[in-house]
């Protein structure tokens, strides 16, 4: 392939972009983030104040897009956006932005390299496998020992060493602050999920999704994501129900209800999807919703709970069959295509008739 020669005419009024920014930061940024950074760079040498509304109008994006882009660059440590706590009451607000400080990308990149080296040293603790000495120091630290007390209150029992190690993993390895870990434990307890491994998995998903504050966690729970674009986990769940593209807002909202409000782990959702696919061809999301909703309100939180419901259903079916045989030998038997699913408040065949209108 022939090489392309690039020439330019020197002129005044040029905005310089750091080579480090181009090499290390530009490739991962989207259109909004790139345009905002260049806009801020352009105006960094101009006296005068900027506001969210003006930036949104100048770049033809929404104010919410601008705030999200600022948050992105702040996480990358390319800038620092200062908000008034009096106006925000703990949340980002278009009226509360008071200042933006741009950092030198070369220094930021160097800091990132040092941080990666530090993370490599901590890699041995990525599974929460901390030593007894580490656990003791963590439990004695005034900033973190309250998390152990909170865990005992939320779950109504003492927590063991391995459970403390998982709390340490979220704080030391994933970099969650105390408030976010406390919020996650509270949500787990409210949903009846007392398995710390499940909490560790949720924390891992949050970290991959870039969630680092309680506000971001709540935003993710309500499904208020940029452009309502499904993440990889949501895409995989939709694919289990046969939807690999053109995911509708309603379908995405249902999936986020299962993962957010209901707080089901992946294996429980996968089991509901498996039973759905085995029984219906159409209206699968509504069908899976009925199963998961019934499970949620009947206290199902794990695969073990599902197995217990199935066993209770089988015993109940046998008792009904015995009574039915003695009373009416010609009574119909239970269809085999129920996949031994627990039916407490819903009937698969009746539900299919309602969904299909037949």
C-alpha positions in Angstrom: 0.0 0.0 0.0 1.4 3.4 -1.0 2.3 5.8 1.8 0.4 9.0 2.2 2.3 12.3 2.6 0.7 14.7 5.1 1.4 18.5 4.7 -0.1 21.4 6.5 0.1 25.2 6.4 1.3 26.9 9.6 -1.1 29.4 10.9 -2.1 31.2 14.1 -4.9 30.1 16.3 -4.0 26.4 16.3 -5.1 24.1 19.1 -2.4 21.5 19.9 -3.4 18.0 20.7 -0.9 15.9 22.7 0.7 12.9 20.9 0.1 10.9 24.1 -3.6 11.7 23.9 -3.7 10.5 20.3 -1.7 7.3 21.1 -3.2 6.3 24.4 -6.7 7.8 24.8 -8.2 8.6 21.4 -8.8 5.1 20.2 -11.2 4.1 23.0 -13.3 7.3 23.1 -16.6 7.6 21.3 -17.8 10.6 19.2 -19.2 12.6 22.1 -16.2 12.1 24.2 -13.7 13.1 21.5 -15.6 16.1 20.4 -16.0 17.3 24.0 -12.3 16.9 24.7 -11.3 18.8 21.6 -13.9 21.5 22.4 -12.5 21.9 25.9 -8.9 22.0 24.6 -9.9 24.7 22.1 -11.4 26.8 24.8 -8.7 26.2 27.5 -6.7 29.2 26.1 -9.7 31.5 25.9 -10.9 33.5 28.8 -14.6 33.2 29.7 -16.9 30.6 31.4 -18.4 27.5 29.9 -21.6 25.8 30.9 -23.2 22.4 30.1 -26.0 24.0 28.0 -23.6 25.9 25.9 -21.3 22.9 25.3 -24.4 20.8 24.4 -25.6 23.4 21.9 -22.2 23.9 20.3 -21.6 20.1 19.8 -25.2 19.2 19.0 -25.5 16.7 21.8 -27.8 16.5 24.8 -26.8 17.9 28.2 -26.9 14.4 29.6 -24.4 13.3 26.8 -22.1 16.0 27.9 -22.2 15.0 31.6 -21.6 11.4 30.7 -18.6 12.4 28.5 -17.2 14.5 31.4 -17.6 11.5 33.7 -15.7 9.3 31.1 -12.7 11.6 30.9 -12.7 12.0 34.6 -12.4 8.2 35.0 -9.6 8.3 32.5 -8.0 11.0 34.7 -7.7 13.3 31.7 -9.7 16.0 33.5 -11.5 16.8 36.8 -15.0 18.2 36.8 -16.0 20.0 40.0 -19.6 20.1 41.0 -21.3 22.0 43.8 -22.5 19.6 46.4 -25.1 22.1 47.6 -26.8 22.1 44.2 -26.5 18.4 43.3 -27.5 16.8 46.6 -25.1 13.9 45.7 -25.9 13.6 42.0 -24.6 15.1 38.8 -26.6 18.1 37.6 -26.4 20.5 34.7 -26.7 23.5 37.0 -24.0 22.4 39.4 -20.9 22.3 37.3 -18.5 24.8 38.7 -15.2 24.1 37.1 -13.2 21.8 34.7 -9.5 21.2 35.1 -7.6 19.6 32.1 -4.6 17.4 33.0 -1.5 16.8 31.0 -2.2 13.5 29.1 1.5 12.5 29.3 1.4 12.6 33.1 -1.9 10.8 33.2 -0.5 8.0 30.9 2.5 7.6 33.2 0.2 7.4 36.3 -1.9 4.8 34.5 1.2 2.7 33.7 2.3 2.9 37.3 -1.2 1.9 38.4 -1.2 -1.1 36.1 2.2 -2.2 37.5 0.7 -1.9 41.0 -2.3 -4.0 39.9 0.0 -6.7 38.6 1.5 -6.9 42.1 -2.0 -7.3 43.5 -3.0 -10.0 41.0 -2.5 -12.7 43.6 -5.5 -11.3 45.5 -7.8 -11.1 42.5 -9.9 -14.1 43.9 -10.1 -12.6 47.4 -7.4 -15.0 48.6 -5.9 -12.7 51.3 -3.8 -13.9 54.2 -5.0 -13.9 57.8 -2.7 -11.0 58.5 -4.4 -9.0 55.7 -7.8 -9.9 57.1 -6.8 -8.8 60.5 -5.5 -5.4 59.3 -8.7 -4.9 57.2 -10.9 -5.7 60.2 -8.9 -3.2 62.4 -8.9 -0.4 59.8 -11.5 2.3 60.9 -12.5 3.0 57.3 -13.3 -0.7 56.5 -14.2 -2.5 59.7 -17.6 -0.9 59.7 -18.3 -2.9 56.5 -17.9 -6.1 58.4 -20.4 -4.9 61.1 -22.8 -3.8 58.3 -22.6 -7.2 56.7 -23.5 -8.9 60.0 -26.5 -6.6 60.4 -27.7 -7.0 56.8 -27.4 -10.8 56.7 -28.3 -11.4 60.4 -25.3 -13.6 61.2 -21.6 -13.4 61.8 -19.4 -13.3 58.7 -16.5 -15.7 58.2 -13.0 -15.2 57.0 -13.8 -16.1 53.4 -16.7 -13.7 53.4 -14.4 -10.9 54.7 -11.9 -11.7 52.0 -14.7 -11.1 49.4 -15.4 -7.7 51.0 -11.6 -7.0 50.8 -11.6 -8.1 47.2 -14.3 -5.5 46.3 -12.4 -2.8 48.2 -8.7 -3.6 47.5 -8.8 -5.3 44.1 -11.9 -3.8 42.3 -11.3 -0.4 43.9 -14.9 0.1 45.2 -15.3 2.7 47.9 -16.9 1.8 51.2 -20.3 3.4 50.3 -20.6 1.3 47.1 -19.8 -2.0 48.9 -22.2 -1.1 51.7 -24.9 -0.4 49.0 -24.3 -3.7 47.3 -24.5 -5.7 50.5 -27.7 -3.9 51.4 -29.3 -4.8 48.0 -28.2 -8.4 48.3 -29.8 -8.7 51.7 -33.1 -7.0 50.5 -33.3 -9.5 47.7 -32.6 -12.5 50.0 -29.3 -13.2 48.3 -27.1 -14.2 51.2 -24.4 -16.0 49.2 -21.3 -13.8 49.1 -20.1 -15.5 45.9 -23.2 -14.1 44.2 -22.3 -10.7 45.5 -18.7 -11.1 44.2 -20.0 -11.9 40.7 -22.3 -8.8 40.8 -19.3 -6.7 41.9 -17.3 -8.1 39.0 -20.0 -7.1 36.5 -20.3 -3.6 38.0 -16.5 -3.2 37.7 -16.6 -4.2 34.0 -19.5 -1.9 33.4 -17.5 1.0 34.8 -19.7 1.4 37.9 -17.8 3.0 40.7 -20.4 5.1 42.6 -23.7 4.4 44.3 -25.4 6.8 41.9 -24.1 4.8 38.9 -25.3 1.6 40.4 -28.8 2.9 40.9 -28.8 4.3 37.4 -27.8 0.9 36.0 -30.6 -0.8 38.1 -33.3 1.4 36.6 -31.9 0.7 33.1 -31.1 4.4 32.4 -28.1 3.6 30.2 -26.9 5.8 27.4 -29.1 5.2 24.4 -30.6 2.1 26.0 -27.9 0.0 24.5 -27.7 -3.5 26.0 -24.4 -4.6 27.5 -22.9 -8.0 26.9 -24.7 -9.8 29.7 -28.1 -8.4 28.5 -27.3 -9.5 24.9 -26.5 -13.0 26.1 -29.8 -13.3 28.0 -31.7 -12.0 25.0 -29.9 -14.5 22.8 -31.1 -17.4 25.1 -34.6 -16.4 24.2 -33.8 -16.3 20.5 -33.3 -12.5 20.2 -29.8 -11.8 18.8 -30.5 -8.4 17.2 -33.2 -5.7 17.1 -33.7 -6.0 20.8 -36.8 -3.8 21.6 -36.9 -1.4 24.6 -39.6 -3.5 26.2 -37.4 -6.7 26.0 -34.4 -4.8 27.4 -36.5 -3.4 30.2 -37.7 -6.9 31.1 -34.1 -8.3 31.2 -33.0 -5.4 33.4 -35.8 -6.1 35.7 -34.6 -9.7 36.1 -31.0 -8.6 36.7 -31.8 -5.4 38.6 -35.0 -5.4 40.7 -35.2 -9.2 41.0 -31.4 -9.5 41.3 -31.3 -13.1 40.0 -27.9 -14.6 39.2 -27.2 -15.7 35.7 -27.8 -19.5 36.3 -31.4 -18.8 37.5 -32.2 -16.6 34.6 -30.7 -19.1 32.2 -32.9 -21.8 33.7 -36.0 -19.7 33.2 -35.0 -19.1 29.6 -34.4 -22.8 29.1 -37.9 -23.7 30.3 -39.4 -20.9 28.2 -37.7 -22.2 25.0 -38.8 -25.7 25.8 -42.5 -24.7 26.0 -43.2 -21.8 23.6 -42.2 -20.4 20.3 -43.7 -16.9 20.6 -44.0 -14.3 23.4 -40.9 -15.7 25.1 -40.0 -12.6 27.1 -43.5 -12.5 28.6 -43.4 -16.2 29.3 -39.9 -16.0 31.0 -41.2 -12.9 32.9 -44.0 -14.9 34.4 -41.7 -17.7 35.6 -39.1 -15.3 37.1 -41.8 -13.2 38.7 -43.3 -16.2 40.3 -39.9 -17.4 41.5 -39.1 -14.0 42.9 -42.3 -13.7 45.0 -42.0 -17.3 46.2 -38.5 -16.7 47.6 -36.4 -18.4 44.9 -32.9 -17.0 44.8 -30.7 -19.9 43.6 -30.7 -23.1 41.6 -31.1 -25.0 44.9 -34.4 -23.1 45.6 -35.6 -24.1 42.1 -34.8 -27.7 42.8 -36.7 -27.6 46.1 -39.7 -26.1 44.3 -39.6 -28.8 41.6 -39.4 -31.5 44.2 -42.3 -30.1 46.1 -44.3 -29.9 42.8 -43.5 -33.6 42.0 -44.6 -34.8 45.4 -47.8 -32.7 45.2 -48.4 -34.1 41.7 -48.1 -37.7 42.9 -50.5 -37.1 45.7 -53.0 -35.5 43.3 -52.5 -38.4 40.9 -53.3 -41.0 43.6 -56.4 -39.1 44.6 -57.4 -38.7 41.0 -56.9 -42.4 40.2 -59.1 -43.5 43.1 -61.8 -41.0 42.3 -61.8 -41.1 38.5 -59.4 -43.7 36.8 -59.9 -42.0 33.4 -58.6 -38.6 34.6 -56.0 -36.9 32.4 -52.3 -37.1 33.4 -50.0 -34.2 33.6 -48.4 -33.4 30.2 -44.8 -34.4 29.9 -43.7 -31.1 28.3 -43.8 -29.2 31.6 -40.1 -30.0 32.2 -40.9 -30.6 35.8 -41.2 -26.9 36.4 -42.7 -25.7 39.6 -46.3 -24.4 39.1 -47.5 -22.6 42.2 -49.3 -19.6 40.8 -49.0 -20.1 37.1 -49.9 -22.7 34.5 -47.7 -22.9 31.3 -50.5 -24.1 29.0 -52.9 -21.5 30.2 -50.3 -18.8 29.9 -49.5 -19.8 26.3 -53.2 -19.6 25.4 -53.4 -16.0 26.8 -50.2 -14.9 25.1 -51.1 -16.3 21.7 -54.8 -15.4 21.9 -55.8 -19.0 21.1 
